[in-house]
Amino acid sequence: MGQSSDTVHSAVVTYASMISLLTLCPPFVILLWYTMTAADGSLLVTWDHLTHHGLLHIWPKPTLTAFNIIAVYAAFEAALQLLLPGQTVYGPISPTGHRPVYKANGVAAYLVTLVTYIALWWFRIFNPTIVFHHLGEIFSALIFGSFLFCVFLYIKGHFAPSSTDSGSSGNIIIDFYWGMELYPRIGKHFDIKVFTNCRFGMMSWAVLALTYCIKQYEENGKVADSMLVNTALMLVYITKFFWWEAGYWSTMDIAHDRAGFYICWGCLVWVPSVYTSPGMYLVNHPVNLGTQLALFVLVAGILCIYINYDCDRQRQEFRRTNGKCKVWGRAPSKIEASYTTTSGETKKSLLLTSGWWGLSRHFHYVPEILAAFFWTVPALFNHFLPYFYVIFLTILLFDRAKRDDDRCRSKYGKYWKLYCDKVPYRIIPGIY
C-alpha cells in the first residue's frame, strides 16, 4: 500500500512539474531578456515594472522581421545539415532494435555558419546588431513558433512515426511534454532532433555569443576583456560540442529522451535565451577584469572544458575498442554486464570503472558546471540573474544523473549494483 502511495505521489509531482514548466518557461524567457537588456540586470526593477504594468506590457510582439531572421537562419542550418558531406555514423541500438543512421557534418556546418556570419558583418551585408535590437521579438516568435512545432511532433508521432521507437502513454500532457517519437525524421535523411538540438539550438548559442560581442564593439568601439573571456569560453565549449557531436548522439538527450516539449522546445527557445544570458548581460555591462584575472579565468575555463571533453573521449575510446585500450596509461577496470531488450534478445555491455569514470558515475558533469561558472564570472557579482544558467545547469545535470542511474539500474539489474559498489559516488567524488 505504501509503495503504491509513493508511486502515485511521484506521478502527481511529475505531472505538476510538467504543467509548471509548460506554463512558466515562456514568460521566464521574456522576463530574462527584459531584465538583461532593459532593467540593468536588476530583478527588483523588473518586479517593479511587472507590478505596475503587468507582463503583457513587457512581452514584445513577434514581428515579421523576427520571423524572417528565424526563417532564414533555420533554412540555412537545415540546408547545411542535408547538403554538407559527412561520415556515416550509427547511433546506439534502441530497445526495439532500431539503429539510427546519421551524417556527421557538424564541424563543417559550424565553421560555415560562423565564417558566413562574420563575413556578412565584415563586408557590411548584414549587421548582427539587428538581431540584438530585435532579440525580444525573436524570443517571442520562437516561443510561439516552437510550441506549434511541438504540436506538429505530437500529431506526427500519433499518425506518421518514423520508426518503431514511438508510442503513447495515453495522457496528452505527458505525450506532448516528453514526446511521442525517439527518432523523428522528415523524409529519410532529415533528423529532427539533430536539427533542433544541434543545428538550431547549439549553433544559435554560438551565433548569439558573437552577436553580443559585435554589439558591444559597435556600441563602444571596443570589446571589454570580460566579454572576450565570456565569448571565447563559450565558443571553445561549443567547438568541443561539434567536434564530439557524433558522441552526443549516444547520450540521453538523443538516445533516450523523446522529441517533445522538454527537449525540442527547450533547444529551440531555452538554449538561445538562457544559455547565452551571461553574454546578453555583458553587452550593456562591460567589466574590466585586467589582464591577469582575465587570463586566469580563461585558462581555468579552458581546462574545465578540456576535462569535460576528455571524460567523453575516454568513454568513447573504451567503447570503440571494446575495452581494449589504455586508460590513464593502464588497462581499464571494467564490469561485463548483460541485459535483455524488449524483443527478448540478450546483449552485453562493458561498464568502465577507471579513469575519470572511476571517480564518480557522472564526473563529467563537474567540469561542465565549472566551465559555465567561469564564462559567467566575468559579469562579477553585482546581480544574481547572470548566474541563473549555472544554477539551472546544476539542477538539470543532477536530475539527469539520477534519471540515468534509474534507467541503468532497470536495464542492468545486478550488474549496475556491482558498478555502484565499485564507483559509489554519483557526481562529486567523496561527496555525492
SVG drawing of the C-alpha trace seen along z (x, -y; Angstrom):
<svg xmlns="http://www.w3.org/2000/svg" viewBox="-5 -54 56 67">
<polyline fill="none" stroke="black" stroke-width="0.4" points="0.0,0.0 2.8,-2.4 4.7,-1.6 1.6,-2.3 1.0,-5.6 4.6,-6.6 4.2,-5.8 1.0,-7.9 2.7,-10.8 5.7,-10.6 3.4,-10.7 1.4,-13.7 4.6,-15.6 6.0,-14.8 2.7,-15.8 2.6,-19.0 6.2,-19.8 5.3,-19.3 2.4,-21.7 4.6,-24.2 7.3,-24.1 4.8,-24.4 3.3,-27.5 6.2,-29.2 9.1,-28.7 7.8,-31.0 7.2,-34.1 10.5,-33.5 12.4,-33.7 10.8,-37.1 11.5,-38.3 15.1,-37.2 15.5,-39.1 13.8,-42.2 15.9,-42.2 19.2,-41.8 18.6,-44.4 16.1,-46.9 16.2,-46.6 20.0,-46.9 20.1,-43.3 18.0,-44.0 15.2,-41.7 13.9,-44.4 13.5,-46.8 11.7,-44.1 9.4,-43.2 8.5,-46.9 7.6,-47.2 5.6,-44.0 3.6,-45.1 2.8,-48.4 2.2,-47.5 1.9,-43.7 3.5,-41.0 1.8,-41.9 3.4,-45.4 6.8,-43.8 6.1,-41.0 7.2,-42.1 5.0,-41.1 6.5,-38.8 7.3,-40.8 7.8,-40.0 11.4,-41.0 11.8,-38.4 10.2,-35.7 12.3,-36.5 15.5,-36.3 14.5,-32.9 13.3,-31.5 16.5,-32.4 18.7,-31.0 16.6,-27.8 16.6,-27.3 20.4,-27.9 21.1,-25.4 18.7,-22.8 20.4,-23.1 23.9,-22.6 22.6,-19.6 21.3,-18.0 23.9,-19.1 27.3,-19.2 29.3,-15.9 30.0,-13.8 31.0,-10.4 28.2,-7.9 27.7,-7.3 25.5,-4.7 23.7,-5.5 23.1,-3.0 20.6,-0.2 17.2,-1.2 15.2,1.1 13.1,2.1 16.2,3.0 16.2,-0.1 19.6,-1.7 19.6,-5.3 22.0,-6.4 23.5,-9.9 25.7,-12.1 28.5,-13.6 29.0,-17.0 28.6,-19.2 32.1,-20.7 31.7,-21.7 28.3,-23.2 29.7,-25.1 32.6,-26.5 30.5,-27.5 28.0,-29.2 30.5,-31.3 32.5,-32.3 29.4,-33.3 28.0,-35.3 31.3,-37.1 31.7,-37.7 28.2,-39.2 29.2,-41.7 32.7,-42.4 31.5,-43.2 28.5,-45.2 26.0,-42.9 24.2,-42.3 24.7,-43.9 24.3,-41.4 23.2,-44.3 19.9,-44.0 19.5,-40.6 20.2,-42.2 17.8,-45.0 15.0,-42.5 16.0,-40.0 12.8,-40.2 10.7,-39.8 12.8,-36.9 12.4,-35.1 8.7,-35.8 8.4,-34.4 10.4,-31.3 8.2,-30.7 5.0,-30.5 6.6,-29.0 8.3,-26.3 5.2,-25.5 3.4,-24.9 6.3,-22.8 5.9,-20.6 2.2,-20.2 3.3,-19.1 5.6,-16.5 2.8,-15.3 0.5,-14.8 3.3,-13.2 4.1,-10.8 0.4,-9.7 -0.2,-9.3 3.2,-9.1 6.0,-7.8 9.4,-7.5 10.4,-4.2 9.2,-1.6 10.6,-3.8 7.4,-5.6 4.2,-5.3 1.7,-7.0 1.4,-7.0 -2.4,-7.6 -2.1,-11.0 -2.0,-14.0 0.1,-16.2 2.7,-13.6 2.9,-12.7 3.2,-16.4 5.8,-17.1 8.0,-14.0 7.3,-13.4 5.9,-10.5 9.0,-9.6 12.6,-8.8 13.9,-9.3 11.5,-11.5 12.6,-12.4 11.2,-14.3 11.8,-12.0 14.6,-9.6 17.5,-11.9 16.4,-14.9 16.7,-14.0 14.6,-16.4 16.4,-16.0 19.8,-16.6 18.3,-19.8 16.6,-21.1 19.3,-20.1 22.5,-20.6 22.0,-22.7 19.4,-25.2 19.9,-25.2 23.7,-24.8 24.5,-26.7 22.3,-29.6 24.3,-29.7 27.5,-30.4 25.8,-32.9 24.3,-34.9 27.6,-34.8 29.2,-36.5 26.2,-38.8 26.7,-40.1 30.4,-40.6 29.8,-42.5 27.0,-44.6 29.4,-45.8 32.1,-46.6 29.6,-48.6 28.3,-50.4 31.6,-51.2 34.2,-50.9 35.9,-48.1 35.2,-44.8 35.8,-44.6 38.1,-41.8 35.1,-40.4 33.1,-39.9 36.1,-38.5 36.6,-35.9 32.9,-35.0 32.7,-34.7 36.0,-32.8 35.0,-30.2 31.5,-29.7 32.9,-29.3 35.6,-26.8 32.8,-24.8 30.6,-24.8 33.5,-23.9 34.1,-21.0 30.5,-20.0 30.5,-19.9 33.9,-18.1 32.2,-15.5 28.8,-15.7 28.7,-12.1 29.3,-11.1 26.4,-13.3 24.1,-11.1 24.6,-8.3 23.7,-10.4 20.4,-10.5 19.2,-13.6 19.2,-11.7 19.1,-8.0 16.6,-8.0 14.6,-11.3 11.8,-11.5 11.2,-14.5 8.7,-16.6 8.3,-19.9 11.0,-19.1 13.8,-18.5 12.7,-20.3 11.1,-23.5 14.0,-23.6 16.6,-23.5 14.7,-25.9 13.9,-28.5 15.6,-27.8 19.1,-27.3 19.3,-30.5 17.8,-32.6 19.0,-31.2 22.3,-29.6 23.5,-32.8 22.3,-35.1 25.6,-35.9 26.8,-37.4 23.5,-39.2 24.1,-40.8 27.6,-41.8 26.6,-43.8 25.4,-46.7 27.6,-45.9 31.2,-45.8 33.6,-44.9 37.4,-45.5 38.9,-42.4 42.5,-43.2 44.9,-41.0 45.9,-38.8 42.4,-37.9 41.1,-37.6 43.8,-35.1 43.3,-33.1 39.5,-32.8 40.2,-32.0 42.7,-29.2 40.6,-27.8 37.6,-27.7 39.5,-26.0 40.9,-23.4 37.4,-22.5 36.2,-22.2 39.2,-20.0 38.5,-17.7 34.8,-17.5 35.9,-16.6 38.5,-14.1 35.9,-12.3 33.7,-11.7 36.7,-10.8 37.8,-8.3 34.5,-6.5 34.1,-6.7 37.6,-5.1 36.7,-2.4 33.5,-1.6 35.1,-1.8 37.9,0.7 35.6,2.9 37.7,2.2 41.0,3.0 42.6,-0.4 44.7,-2.2 43.0,-4.4 45.5,-6.7 48.3,-4.6 47.0,-1.2 44.4,1.4 40.9,0.2 39.0,1.6 35.5,2.7 32.4,4.7 30.9,7.0 27.2,6.6 24.3,8.2 20.8,7.0 17.7,8.1 16.0,6.0 12.2,5.6 12.3,8.2 13.8,10.7 17.3,10.6 20.3,10.8 23.1,8.3 26.3,7.4 27.8,4.1 31.1,3.0 30.9,0.5 34.1,-1.5 35.2,-1.8 38.5,-3.5 40.0,-6.8 37.5,-9.7 34.7,-7.2 36.2,-5.6 36.0,-8.9 32.2,-9.1 29.5,-7.7 28.9,-11.2 32.1,-13.0 32.0,-14.8 29.2,-17.0 31.6,-18.6 33.9,-20.3 30.8,-21.2 29.3,-23.1 32.6,-24.7 33.1,-25.8 29.7,-27.5 30.7,-29.3 34.0,-30.5 32.3,-32.0 29.7,-33.7 32.1,-35.1 33.4,-37.9 30.0,-39.5 31.1,-39.7 28.5,-39.7 26.5,-42.9 23.4,-40.9 22.1,-37.4 20.5,-36.7 23.7,-36.2 24.2,-33.1 20.8,-31.7 22.2,-29.4 24.9,-28.0 22.2,-27.2 19.8,-25.8 22.6,-23.6 23.5,-22.2 19.9,-21.2 19.5,-19.8 22.6,-17.7 21.9,-16.4 18.4,-15.4 19.9,-13.9 22.4,-11.9 19.5,-10.5 17.4,-9.6 20.4,-7.9 21.1,-5.9 17.5,-4.8 17.5,-3.8 20.7,-1.9 19.6,-0.2 16.4,1.0 18.5,2.1 21.4,3.8 20.0,5.0 22.6,6.8 25.4,5.6 24.5,2.0 24.7,2.7 28.2,4.1 29.1,0.9 27.7,-1.3 29.6,0.7 32.8,0.1 32.0,-3.6 29.9,-4.7 29.6,-8.4 27.1,-9.7 28.7,-13.1 31.1,-14.7 33.8,-12.3 33.7,-11.8 30.6,-13.9 27.7,-12.9"/>
</svg>
